[in-house]
Amino acid sequence: MEKEFYDCLVLGSGPGGYVAAIRAAQRGLKTALIEVRELGGTCLNRGCIPSKALISNADVLRKVREAQKFGISVGDISFDYKAMKNRKDEVVGKIRKGLTSLIASNKIRVYEGYGKFLSPHEIKVTGGKEEAVLEGKTIILATGSEPRALPNMPFDYERIHDSTSLLNITELPKKILIIGGGIIGCEFACLHHAFGVEVTILELLPTILPTEGKHVAEALSSSFKKRGIQIETECLIENIQRTDGGVVANLQDGRKIEADRALVSVGRKFNTDTIGIEKTGVALNPNGTVPTNQYLQTTVPHIFAIGDITGKWLLAHVASHQGMIAADNAAGKREEIHYNAVPSVIFTDPEIGTIGYTLEEAIQEGWEVTLGKFPFQALGKAQATMETEGFAQIVTEKTTGQILGAQVMGYGAATLIAEMAVAISNELTVYSISETIHAHPTIAEAWMEAAFIATDMPIHMPPEGKS
């Protein structure tokens, strides 16, 4: 088998890997991309894009159902979930086709197959259309993660699903159990509830979305309960079993909760255990993640790691940013990665966007803080569009006004959080927000109003509105 040499080998073509390959090629490196499944990885094929396509269907359905409130008559409303699933597949296929062309246009060689290390500089590709041994001067690991299975909750992909298999069903259950009230669990809960599925979330911790702060967690919990989504917190599950008609969750307190289907979303398993990494000398953490320095180098300097396997943020946009940094450094630069301004978006209904410190985290870190919080209910645009649920809040350092964090829940939150990402990334103060003219009427005015409150100068809230 003839050996091919490359300046940069990228193992994995998800949002970190393909971006790294493109940047490496732009830097003049002869680059190859190795992928055992579809180009685009989990994000494009089994995560971000397909789930948001279905969530978009749910959002359209919600708006149609509410049309009467706007004086619009639509008659009987029905939907075809199989057709929605097919639309989701078409969206994914179209984007994947574009990605294939994009990679080719950058003159990146794609090897279809499973990549496994033979040595610190060599990867053997097998199981695809061709076999090859590739040698790389530098190597970027971008192998990602998969849904984590638990022995007492084994996936059968028919009744007990992971987040991948649940995206491919064509017939909705009448009732679903969602094990885990994190981001994935909450998004699927909203999705299925919108289509009339009875939803119960079982969460081990005292609250859903435990990492997003008290204000967000409590607001979403309240919203869910008002809509009829059941939430069981501090819930200890002995096991989940198939039954003749569906599934049953056996709880430690003796209760049994039955449903037609279950989604187990309790974390991710990192794809580092079968790639021959032991042949490289690269160190691993006990949980399978790869420790890296500020340049994204592993313990073997010519091997970089990006994306989920770094264990930092399991987010596609973080992987992409890491990919650009790693590729630049593979090309001889000395770019450092910074995680001080990472936005996180949750596509529930209502949407959630967060960045930086929560109020609780800032206080725990010893900051003297002020919280400016403004409700969507007081926004003219929110009233006009009947999207009044939610709020925007800014966590600031009391003396200097430095923005430490921000959270927004409500209509357009996924887009709104970008303003705070720019602010925190550039170390702006809350005065930078309050002194910036925001267009009216818009939802983005909520940031300006929250900044007014944080500086004890509220305009569209009474003085006591300051938290």
C-alpha positions as CSV (number, residue, x, y, z in Angstrom):
1,M,0.0,0.0,0.0
2,E,1.6,3.3,-1.2
3,K,1.9,6.0,1.4
4,E,0.7,9.5,0.7
5,F,2.3,12.5,2.4
6,Y,0.3,15.6,3.6
7,D,1.3,18.8,5.4
8,C,-1.9,18.5,7.4
9,L,-4.2,15.5,8.1
10,V,-7.6,16.2,9.6
11,L,-9.4,13.2,11.2
12,G,-13.1,13.9,11.3
13,S,-15.2,16.2,9.1
14,G,-17.6,17.8,11.5
15,P,-17.9,21.5,12.0
16,G,-14.5,21.5,13.6
17,G,-12.8,19.2,11.2
18,Y,-13.9,20.5,7.8
19,V,-13.3,24.1,8.9
20,A,-9.8,23.2,10.1
21,A,-9.2,21.5,6.7
22,I,-10.4,24.6,4.8
23,R,-8.2,27.0,6.9
24,A,-5.2,24.7,6.5
25,A,-5.6,24.6,2.8
26,Q,-6.0,28.4,2.8
27,R,-2.7,28.6,4.6
28,G,-1.1,26.7,1.7
29,L,-0.9,23.3,3.4
30,K,-1.4,20.2,1.4
31,T,-4.4,18.9,3.3
32,A,-6.4,15.7,3.5
33,L,-9.7,15.1,5.4
34,I,-10.6,11.6,6.7
35,E,-14.3,10.7,7.4
36,V,-15.9,7.4,8.1
37,R,-19.5,8.6,7.7
38,E,-21.1,11.6,6.0
39,L,-19.3,14.9,5.6
40,G,-20.4,17.4,8.2
41,G,-20.3,15.0,11.1
42,T,-22.9,14.9,13.9
43,C,-23.9,18.6,13.6
44,L,-25.0,18.5,10.0
45,N,-26.3,14.9,9.8
46,R,-27.4,13.9,13.3
47,G,-27.7,17.0,15.4
48,C,-27.8,20.7,14.9
49,I,-29.3,21.0,11.4
50,P,-31.8,18.1,11.3
51,S,-33.2,18.9,14.8
52,K,-33.6,22.6,13.9
53,A,-35.3,21.7,10.7
54,L,-37.9,19.8,12.6
55,I,-38.1,22.6,15.3
56,S,-38.8,25.0,12.4
57,N,-41.7,22.9,11.4
58,A,-43.0,23.0,14.9
59,D,-42.6,26.8,15.0
60,V,-44.6,27.2,11.8
61,L,-47.4,24.9,13.2
62,R,-47.5,27.0,16.4
63,K,-47.9,30.3,14.4
64,V,-50.6,28.8,12.2
65,R,-52.5,27.6,15.3
66,E,-52.3,31.2,16.7
67,A,-53.4,32.8,13.5
68,Q,-56.9,33.5,14.8
69,K,-55.3,35.9,17.4
70,F,-54.1,38.0,14.4
71,G,-57.5,38.0,12.8
72,I,-56.5,35.3,10.3
73,S,-58.8,32.3,9.6
74,V,-57.0,29.1,8.5
75,G,-59.7,26.4,8.9
76,D,-58.8,22.9,10.0
77,I,-55.2,22.4,10.8
78,S,-53.3,19.1,10.3
79,F,-49.7,18.0,9.7
80,D,-47.8,15.1,8.2
81,Y,-44.8,14.2,10.4
82,K,-43.4,11.9,7.8
83,A,-43.4,14.7,5.3
84,M,-41.7,16.9,7.9
85,K,-39.0,14.2,8.4
86,N,-38.5,14.0,4.7
87,R,-38.1,17.8,4.5
88,K,-35.5,17.6,7.2
89,D,-33.6,15.0,5.2
90,E,-33.8,17.2,2.1
91,V,-32.3,20.2,4.1
92,V,-29.5,18.0,5.3
93,G,-28.8,16.6,1.9
94,K,-28.7,20.0,0.3
95,I,-26.3,21.4,2.8
96,R,-24.1,18.3,2.6
97,K,-23.9,18.6,-1.2
98,G,-22.8,22.3,-0.8
99,L,-20.2,21.3,1.7
100,T,-18.8,18.6,-0.6
101,S,-18.4,21.2,-3.3
102,L,-16.8,23.7,-0.9
103,I,-14.3,21.2,0.3
104,A,-13.4,20.2,-3.3
105,S,-13.1,23.9,-4.3
106,N,-10.4,24.2,-1.6
107,K,-8.5,21.3,-3.2
108,I,-8.7,19.2,-0.1
109,R,-8.4,15.4,-0.6
110,V,-11.2,13.5,1.1
111,Y,-10.6,9.9,2.2
112,E,-13.8,7.9,2.9
113,G,-13.1,5.4,5.6
114,Y,-12.1,4.8,9.2
115,G,-8.8,6.5,10.2
116,K,-6.6,4.8,12.8
117,F,-3.1,5.7,13.9
118,L,-0.2,3.5,13.1
119,S,2.4,5.9,14.6
120,P,2.5,9.6,15.7
121,H,2.7,10.7,12.0
122,E,0.8,7.9,10.2
123,I,-2.9,7.1,9.9
124,K,-4.3,4.1,8.1
125,V,-7.7,4.5,6.3
126,T,-9.8,1.4,6.0
127,G,-13.4,0.3,5.4
128,G,-14.2,2.8,2.8
129,K,-14.0,3.1,-1.0
130,E,-10.2,2.9,-0.8
131,E,-7.5,1.9,1.7
132,A,-4.5,4.2,2.3
133,V,-1.7,4.9,4.6
134,L,-1.3,8.7,5.1
135,E,1.6,10.5,6.7
136,G,1.0,13.9,8.1
137,K,3.5,16.5,9.2
138,T,0.8,17.8,11.4
139,I,-2.5,16.2,12.4
140,I,-5.7,17.7,13.7
141,L,-8.0,15.4,15.7
142,A,-11.7,16.2,15.3
143,T,-13.4,12.9,16.0
144,G,-16.3,14.3,18.1
145,S,-18.7,12.4,20.3
146,E,-21.7,10.1,20.3
147,P,-24.7,9.7,22.6
148,R,-23.7,8.0,25.8
149,A,-25.5,4.7,26.6
150,L,-26.1,3.5,30.1
151,P,-26.3,-0.2,31.1
152,N,-29.7,0.3,32.8
153,M,-31.1,2.2,29.8
154,P,-29.9,0.3,26.7
155,F,-30.7,1.8,23.3
156,D,-32.7,-0.4,21.0
157,Y,-33.4,2.4,18.6
158,E,-37.0,1.4,18.2
159,R,-38.6,2.3,21.6
160,I,-35.6,3.4,23.6
161,H,-33.9,6.1,21.5
162,D,-30.8,8.2,21.5
163,S,-30.9,11.7,19.9
164,T,-29.8,10.3,16.6
165,S,-32.4,7.6,16.1
166,L,-35.2,9.7,17.4
167,L,-34.6,12.2,14.5
168,N,-35.4,9.4,12.0
169,I,-38.8,8.2,13.2
170,T,-41.7,8.8,10.8
171,E,-44.5,8.2,13.2
172,L,-44.9,10.2,16.5
173,P,-45.7,8.4,19.8
174,K,-48.6,9.4,21.9
175,K,-46.4,9.7,25.0
176,I,-42.7,10.0,25.4
177,L,-40.3,9.9,28.3
178,I,-37.3,12.1,28.1
179,I,-34.4,11.0,30.4
180,G,-32.3,14.1,31.0
181,G,-33.4,17.7,31.3
182,G,-30.3,19.2,29.6
183,I,-30.2,21.1,26.3
184,I,-31.0,18.1,24.1
185,G,-33.7,16.8,26.3
186,C,-35.5,20.2,26.6
187,E,-35.3,20.8,22.8
188,F,-36.8,17.4,22.0
189,A,-39.5,18.0,24.7
190,C,-40.6,21.2,23.0
191,L,-40.5,19.6,19.6
192,H,-42.7,16.7,20.5
193,H,-45.1,18.7,22.7
194,A,-45.7,21.0,19.7
195,F,-47.0,18.0,17.7
196,G,-49.4,16.9,20.5
197,V,-47.2,14.2,22.1
198,E,-47.6,13.9,25.9
199,V,-44.1,14.6,27.3
200,T,-42.5,13.7,30.7
201,I,-39.0,14.8,31.5
202,L,-37.1,12.8,34.2
203,E,-34.1,14.7,35.6
204,L,-31.6,13.6,38.2
205,L,-30.7,17.1,39.4
206,P,-32.9,19.6,41.2
207,T,-33.7,21.5,38.1
208,I,-33.7,21.2,34.3
209,L,-31.0,23.2,32.5
210,P,-28.8,23.2,35.7
211,T,-25.9,25.0,34.0
212,E,-27.9,27.9,32.7
213,G,-28.6,29.8,35.9
214,K,-31.5,30.0,38.3
215,H,-33.5,32.7,36.3
216,V,-33.4,30.7,33.0
217,A,-34.0,27.3,34.6
218,E,-37.0,28.5,36.7
219,A,-38.5,30.5,33.7
220,L,-38.3,27.5,31.4
221,S,-39.6,25.1,34.0
222,S,-42.6,27.4,34.6
223,S,-43.2,27.7,30.8
224,F,-43.1,24.0,30.3
225,K,-45.5,23.3,33.2
226,K,-48.0,25.8,31.9
227,R,-48.0,24.0,28.6
228,G,-48.5,20.6,30.1
229,I,-45.0,19.2,29.9
230,Q,-44.4,17.2,33.0
231,I,-41.1,17.6,34.8
232,E,-39.8,15.2,37.5
233,T,-36.6,16.5,39.1
234,E,-34.3,14.7,41.6
235,C,-35.6,11.6,39.9
236,L,-33.6,8.4,40.4
237,I,-34.2,5.7,37.7
238,E,-33.4,2.1,38.4
239,N,-33.8,1.1,34.7
240,I,-35.9,1.5,31.6
241,Q,-37.4,-1.6,30.0
242,R,-39.4,-2.5,26.9
243,T,-42.9,-3.6,27.5
244,D,-45.5,-5.1,25.2
245,G,-46.9,-1.7,24.4
246,G,-43.9,0.6,24.8
247,V,-41.5,1.3,27.7
248,V,-41.5,1.7,31.4
249,A,-39.2,3.6,33.7
250,N,-38.8,2.0,37.1
251,L,-37.9,4.6,39.7
252,Q,-36.0,4.0,42.9
253,D,-39.0,5.2,44.9
254,G,-41.0,2.3,43.5
255,R,-43.0,4.3,41.0
256,K,-43.4,3.2,37.4
257,I,-43.8,5.7,34.5
258,E,-45.0,4.2,31.2
259,A,-44.8,5.7,27.7
260,D,-44.7,4.6,24.1
261,R,-41.1,5.7,23.5
262,A,-38.2,7.0,25.5
263,L,-35.3,9.3,24.7
264,V,-32.2,8.9,26.8
265,S,-30.1,12.1,26.6
266,V,-27.7,11.9,29.5
267,G,-24.4,13.0,28.0
268,R,-21.9,12.2,25.3
269,K,-19.2,9.6,24.8
270,F,-15.9,11.0,23.3
271,N,-14.6,9.2,20.2
272,T,-11.0,8.7,21.2
273,D,-11.0,5.0,22.3
274,T,-10.8,3.3,18.9
275,I,-8.6,5.5,16.8
276,G,-5.2,4.0,17.9
277,I,-4.3,7.1,19.9
278,E,-2.1,4.9,22.1
279,K,0.3,4.7,19.2
280,T,0.9,8.5,19.3
281,G,1.9,9.2,22.8
282,V,-1.0,11.7,23.1
283,A,-2.3,11.8,26.7
284,L,-6.0,11.3,27.5
285,N,-8.0,12.4,30.5
286,P,-9.9,9.7,32.4
287,N,-13.2,10.6,30.6
288,G,-11.6,10.2,27.1
289,T,-11.1,13.8,26.4
290,V,-7.8,15.2,25.1
291,P,-6.0,17.9,27.1
292,T,-4.7,20.7,25.0
293,N,-2.7,23.9,25.6
294,Q,-3.7,27.4,24.5
295,Y,-2.6,26.6,20.9
296,L,-4.7,23.5,20.9
297,Q,-1.7,21.2,20.8
298,T,-1.9,17.9,22.6
299,T,1.0,16.4,24.6
300,V,2.5,15.6,21.2
301,P,3.1,19.1,19.7
302,H,2.4,18.2,16.0
303,I,-0.9,16.7,16.9
304,F,-3.8,19.1,17.7
305,A,-7.2,18.4,19.1
306,I,-10.5,20.3,18.5
307,G,-14.2,20.0,19.1
308,D,-16.0,17.8,21.6
309,I,-12.9,15.7,22.4
310,T,-11.2,18.7,24.1
311,G,-14.0,18.6,26.7
312,K,-14.4,22.4,26.7
313,W,-17.7,23.3,25.1
314,L,-19.7,20.6,23.2
315,L,-20.9,23.2,20.7
316,A,-20.4,23.3,16.9
317,H,-19.4,26.9,16.8
318,V,-16.7,26.3,19.4
319,A,-15.3,23.4,17.3
320,S,-15.2,25.6,14.2
321,H,-13.3,28.3,16.0
322,Q,-10.9,25.8,17.5
323,G,-10.5,24.4,14.0
324,M,-9.3,27.7,12.6
325,I,-6.9,28.3,15.5
326,A,-5.5,24.8,15.2
327,A,-5.0,25.0,11.5
328,D,-3.3,28.4,11.8
329,N,-0.9,26.9,14.3
330,A,-0.3,23.8,12.1
331,A,0.8,26.3,9.5
332,G,3.4,27.8,11.9
333,K,1.4,30.6,13.5
334,R,1.0,31.1,17.3
335,E,-2.7,31.8,17.7
336,E,-4.2,31.3,21.2
337,I,-7.7,30.1,21.9
338,H,-9.9,32.0,24.3
339,Y,-13.1,30.8,25.9
340,N,-14.3,34.0,27.7
341,A,-17.1,34.8,25.2
342,V,-18.7,31.6,24.1
343,P,-22.5,32.0,23.4
344,S,-24.7,29.0,24.0
345,V,-28.1,28.7,22.3
346,I,-31.0,26.4,23.2
347,F,-33.8,26.0,20.6
348,T,-36.6,25.5,23.0
349,D,-39.9,27.4,22.8
350,P,-39.1,30.0,24.0
351,E,-35.5,30.2,22.8
352,I,-32.7,30.7,25.2
353,G,-29.3,32.4,24.7
354,T,-26.6,32.6,27.3
355,I,-23.0,33.8,27.5
356,G,-20.4,34.3,30.3
357,Y,-21.3,34.2,34.0
358,T,-24.7,33.7,35.4
359,L,-25.6,35.8,38.4
360,E,-24.9,32.9,40.7
361,E,-21.5,32.1,39.2
362,A,-20.4,35.7,39.3
363,I,-21.2,36.0,43.0
364,Q,-19.5,32.7,43.7
365,E,-16.3,34.0,41.9
366,G,-16.3,36.9,44.3
367,W,-17.5,39.7,42.0
368,E,-19.7,42.5,43.3
369,V,-22.4,42.4,40.7
370,T,-25.5,44.2,39.5
371,L,-28.2,42.5,37.5
372,G,-30.2,44.4,34.9
373,K,-33.3,42.4,33.8
374,F,-35.9,43.6,31.4
375,P,-39.1,41.7,30.5
376,F,-40.2,41.2,26.9
377,Q,-43.7,42.1,28.1
378,A,-42.6,45.7,28.2
379,L,-41.4,45.8,24.6
380,G,-43.6,47.3,21.9
381,K,-42.3,44.8,19.2
382,A,-43.0,41.9,21.5
383,Q,-46.6,43.1,22.0
384,A,-47.1,43.7,18.3
385,T,-45.9,40.2,17.4
386,M,-47.5,38.5,20.5
387,E,-44.2,37.2,21.6
388,T,-44.2,38.6,25.1
389,E,-42.8,35.6,27.0
390,G,-39.2,36.0,28.2
391,F,-36.6,38.5,29.3
392,A,-33.1,39.8,28.7
393,Q,-30.7,40.3,31.6
394,I,-27.1,41.5,31.9
395,V,-24.7,40.6,34.7
396,T,-22.2,43.4,35.4
397,E,-19.4,44.3,37.7
398,K,-20.8,47.0,40.0
399,T,-17.9,49.4,40.1
400,T,-16.7,49.4,36.5
401,G,-19.8,48.3,34.6
402,Q,-17.8,45.5,32.9
403,I,-20.2,43.0,31.4
404,L,-19.6,39.6,33.0
405,G,-22.5,37.6,31.4
406,A,-25.9,37.8,29.8
407,Q,-29.0,35.6,29.4
408,V,-32.0,36.0,27.2
409,M,-35.1,33.9,26.9
410,G,-37.8,34.6,24.4
411,Y,-38.4,35.3,20.8
412,G,-35.2,35.5,18.7
413,A,-32.9,34.7,21.6
414,A,-30.6,32.7,19.4
415,T,-29.9,35.8,17.4
416,L,-30.0,38.3,20.2
417,I,-27.2,36.7,22.2
418,A,-24.8,37.8,19.4
419,E,-24.8,41.4,20.7
420,M,-23.6,40.3,24.1
421,A,-21.0,38.0,22.5
422,V,-19.5,41.0,20.7
423,A,-19.6,43.0,23.9
424,I,-17.9,40.5,26.1
425,S,-15.4,39.5,23.5
426,N,-14.3,43.1,23.2
427,E,-14.5,43.8,27.0
428,L,-17.2,46.4,26.6
429,T,-19.0,47.9,29.6
430,V,-22.7,48.1,30.2
431,Y,-22.5,51.8,29.4
432,S,-21.5,50.8,25.8
433,I,-24.9,49.1,25.5
434,S,-26.9,51.8,27.2
435,E,-25.3,54.5,25.1
436,T,-25.8,52.7,21.8
437,I,-28.9,53.7,19.9
438,H,-31.0,50.6,19.3
439,A,-33.6,50.5,16.5
440,H,-37.3,50.8,17.5
441,P,-39.4,48.8,17.6
442,T,-37.2,45.7,18.0
443,I,-36.7,42.9,20.4
444,A,-33.0,44.0,20.7
445,E,-34.1,47.0,22.6
446,A,-34.4,44.6,25.6
447,W,-30.6,44.8,25.9
448,M,-30.6,48.6,26.0
449,E,-33.3,48.6,28.6
450,A,-31.6,45.9,30.7
451,A,-28.5,48.1,30.6
452,F,-30.4,51.1,31.8
453,I,-31.7,49.1,34.7
454,A,-28.2,47.8,35.5
455,T,-26.9,51.4,35.7
456,D,-29.9,52.5,37.9
457,M,-31.4,54.6,35.2
458,P,-34.4,52.7,34.0
459,I,-36.5,54.3,31.2
460,H,-39.4,51.9,30.5
461,M,-39.5,50.3,34.0
462,P,-40.3,52.0,37.3
463,P,-37.2,52.6,39.5
464,E,-37.9,49.6,41.7
465,G,-37.5,47.4,38.6
466,K,-33.8,47.2,39.3
467,S,-32.7,43.9,40.7
